[in-house]
Amino acid sequence: MRRALRNLAMAAAVLASTALVGAQTPLAAAATTATTAASVTVHATRGCAGAVVRAPRAGQAMTAADAGAPSALDGFFAKAAEHHVTWLTAMTCTTSTVNHRLQPVAAAHGTANTVYQSGNWSGYQITQPGVQVAQAGWTIPAVTVPSPGYSSNGAYYSSTWSGVGGGFNSGSGALVQAGTSSDISVGGTAQYYPWWEIVNGTGDTGGEVRITNLAVHAGDTVSSTPYWAPINGGLAQFAVCNMTQNVCVDFAHASSAPGTTAEWIQEAPTVNGSVASVPNFGSLTFTTACWVQTWPGSCVPAATGGSLASIDLYLNALNSEQLVSYPGAVSASGSQFTVYYRQP
């Protein structure tokens, strides 16, 4: 156990070009304990759920080189610097039984080579061996109870994220993902929060990890950049930002290699083992959707390279499989598209 913790700390140190002091906290931990680091530009703390949190020192901008990110992600960190964001130096979180792995649909609905049907995902994926980064931004939609309602208990759940691995025909690799959720509780109250998850392989978190000290709201513009590096057995890294509130968090967690896909997804997550009912989110537009095949390299628009395929969400609503969420066409830039809600 100590060796595994030391390896993760060493990997984060290499990737962040800094010496980390301390080790991970247990998976179930919900609080963080700060440590120090001997670095010119970057320091690190212990994060919850086994993640190592990293941030620039006060008054200094974080560049891609500071984060250990490939040059492809300069645009992401440049955007954060432009917003003069505050980088969290610690992370608090809770774990849950909600997860975001791909669920098959019971029956095909006119499947074509470039269109997949899913029981919980809608959006786009590309297939490309060696893909390591999936970047995107979006504005969190305000969600409402569908009319007529169709949830058996009155609760509705939806998640928006970018991820690497875990898509259709992606193989047995891990799925590294981060995003936001827009849910409606049994009492009808909407709640919004950011989360991250690793599915399968080394580092599987067993469900989503909710980041409780990075607030998000309906109408906020957020960015998600999960990326993976083949260091010391594999290291997943995440940068999640609320660009409206100008707050970001950057952290790393041990992970084996991801599968051969990158995804940009609006989802009906799985809650307590069952795919959830989806609230009315209207529409949601992914911007700056891009991916990187290998490290380093330019951030390639979603529609460029790889094998792009759309995904339609067919949900078991009102006792029959119905189309509930689907993506529109990708923009001319290849990095923007809108996902639409369809009332079942």
N, C-alpha and C positions, 0 to 999 in steps of 0.2 A: 504493500500500500504506500509506504513512504517513498519507494522507488518510483511508483507511478506519479505521485504528486510532484516529486523532484523533476521528473521528465517533463511534466506539463509546464512547470515554472521555467525550466531551461528552454523549452520550445518557445514560450512566450517571450523570453529574454532575447533569443535569437531573432525572432520575427519583429520585435519592437525595437531592436538595437539598443536594449537597455538591460541592466541587471535587476532582476526582480528579487525582492526579499519576501519570504513567507511562502505559503502553499495554499492549496485549495481549502475551502470549507466543505463539509459534507453536503451531499445532494439535497438533503431535506432542510438545510439551513435557510432561514428566512431573513437573516440580518447579516451585515457586513462588518468586518473589522479592518481598519486601515493599517497598512504597513508603509514602509518608506522604500525608496530606490535611489541608487547612485547614478543618476542620468542627467545629462545636460538639459534635455528638452522634454523628457517623458518620465513619468513615474507610474507606479502601479499599486493597486490595492487588492485585497482579497475580495472576491465577489461571491454572491450567493449561488447556490446550485452548482458549485464547483468551477465557476467561471472566474478568470482573472481579469479584473477591470483595469483599464489603462486610460490615462488622460494627460494632456499637456500641463505643464506647470502654469500657475497663474500668470496671466499677462502675455503668454506666448501662444502663437497659432500652431495648430497641429497640421503638419504636412503629410503627404502620403508616405514619405520616407520615414517620418517619425513613427507612423503607425505600422511600418513594415509592410505596407500595402504596395501592390504593383503600380507602376506609373500610370496604368490604365485608370486608376481610381483617383488620380490627382483632381479630376473635376469634382468628385464628391467632397473631398476635403477642402478644396478651394471654395466650394459653395458654403460649406460650414464656416470657413474663415470669413467669407463675405458677410455672413449673418452675425459674425462676432459671437458665436455660440459659446455657451458655458458647457464644458465637458465634465460630466459627473466623475467624481473621484472614488465613488463607491456605488454599489448597487444593492437594493433590497428587492426581494422577490418572494413569490409563493409558487408552489407547484400544484398541478391539478391533473385530473383524469382526462381533460380535453386533449385531443391530438389531431394532427393535420396530415396524416399519411393518406395516400391515394386509396379510394374505395372503388371497386368495380361496380358497373351498372348491371342490373339483372338481365337486360335485353338490349340488343343493338337497335339503333334508330337511324338507319340509313348511313352507316359508318362509311367514310371515304378515307383514302390514304392520308389526307391532310386534316381530317377531323376525327377527334376522339369523343366518346361519350363516357361520362363519369357519374358515379353516384354521389360525389361531393365537391368536385373541382370544376371551375370554369375559368377560361383565360387562354393563355398560350404556353407552349413549351417548345424548346429546340432540343434536338438530339445531336450531341457532339462529344465523342470520347475525349476525355481530358478536361472538360469544362470545369472551371474552378470558382467563378464569380457570377452572381446574378444581382444586378442593381436595379432599383426602381424608386419612383416617388409617386405619391397620390394624395388627394385631399379626402379626409375621412368623411363619409356621407352620414347625414343624420338618418337614423333608421326609425321606422314606425311599424306598428302591428299590421300585418296584412289584412285586407278586407276583401272577402271574408277570411277570418282566421282559420288556420288549419292545424295548429300545434295541439297535441293531445293534452298538454299541461299548461299552455299559455306562454311558454318561454320560446325565444327565437335567438339563433346564434349565427353570426357571419364573421369571416376572417379574411383579411387582405394581406398578401405577403409575396416576397420573392424568395427563391430558393434554388439550391443546386442539388441534383440527384433526386430520385424518388418518383420520377414521372413514368409515363407509359414506356415499356420496353427499356428501362434504364439499367437493368441488371440488379445485382444484389447489394450495391453500394449504399452508403448512408444518404439521408436527406438532411441537408443543413438549411434551415429556413428562419426567417424573422419577419414580423409584421405587426399588424394591429387587429383588434377585434371590436366589433360593434354589435352588442347583444341587447336583448330585451328580457328582463327578468319576469318571473311568474306574475309579479305585481304590476307589470307594464312599464317599469322604469328602464330607460336606456342607459347603458354603461359602455365606456370606451377605454381600452388599455393596450399597451404594447406587450409583445411576448417574443420568445425565441424557442426553438426546439431542435433537437437532433434525433432523428429516427434511424434505428438500426446501427449495427456496428459498435465500435468503441465509442463511448461517450453518449450512447442513447440515454436521453433524459427521462424516458418513461412517460412523457406527456409534455404539454407546453409549460414554459417557465414564464410567469407573468412578472414584468418589471414594474414594481410598485412605486418607485420614486422617480419615474419619468411620466409625467401626466400628459395625456392626449385628450382631445375633445372633438366633437363633430365640427367640421369646418377647418380643422388644423391640417396643414400640409406636412407630411412626414416623408422620410427617406429610409430605405432599408438596403443594406449592402452586406449580405453574408458571403464570406469567401473562405477558401480552404487552401492550406499549404502542406506539402509533403515533408514536414519537419518532425523529427523525433517520433515517428509513428503516425503523424498526422495532427494538424491543429486547425480547428474551425475558428474563424474570427467573425465578429459581427460589429457593424457600426449602425446604430439606430438613432435617428434624429427627429425631433419635433422642430421643424424649420419656422413654424409660426411662433412658438414660444422661445426659440433659439437655445434649445437644450439638446445635448447629444450624449450618448454613452458608447464606449468602444471597449470590447471585451473579447476574450479568447477561451476556448474549451477544447480539450482533447477530443479528437474524432478520427475515425478511419476514413478512407477515401470515399467521396460521394459517387453516386451513379452517373450515368452518361447523359444527363439532361439538365437543363436550366428551366425554371418555371416562373411565371408571373400570374398569380392565382387569386380569384375571388371565390370563397369557399363556404360550404356548409360543414363546419367541423364535426368531429365525432365526440360526443359527450356521453360518458358512462357506457361506452360500447356501441352506441347507436348514432347514426348520422342525424344531426339536428335539423329542425325546421328553420327556414331562412326568413329574416325580417325583410320588409320592403326597404331596400336601399336605393331604389330609383336607378341610378347609374353611377359608375365609378370609372375614372380615367387614370390609367397608368401612364406616367411620363418617364422619360430617361430610362426606359427599359433596355438594358444592355447586358452583355455577358463577355467573359474572357475565357478563351480556350485553355491557355497555359500561362504560367506566371513567369515574367511579365508579358504585357501585350496591350494593345489598345482595346478600349471597351467597345465591343462590337454591338451595333443595334440589334434588337431581338430578331428582326426580319432578315438579317444579313448573315450568311454562313449557316452552318448546321442544317437541320431539317425542321423547319417551322411547321407546327400543327396547332390548330385551335382545339379547345376542349369545351364541350357543352355539358351543363349540369342537369341531369335528369334525376329528380328527387321523388321518393315514394310519398307523394302528397295526396291527401284525400283518397287514400286506398288505391292509387294508381300511379304509375310512373309518368311524371310530367316534366316538361322543360321548364326550369325555374330561373336559370341564369345562363347567359351566353355572351361571347365577345363579338364586337363589331370588327370591321376591317382595320388592319394596321396602317398607320399614317405613312405618307410618302417618305418621311425621315426614317421609318423602320423601327422607331422606338416609342411609339405612343399608340394606345388603343383604349376603347371604352368597353366595359362590361355592363350588361343591362339586366335588370330584374324583370321577371315575367310572372305575373300573378297566376298561381295554379288554380 
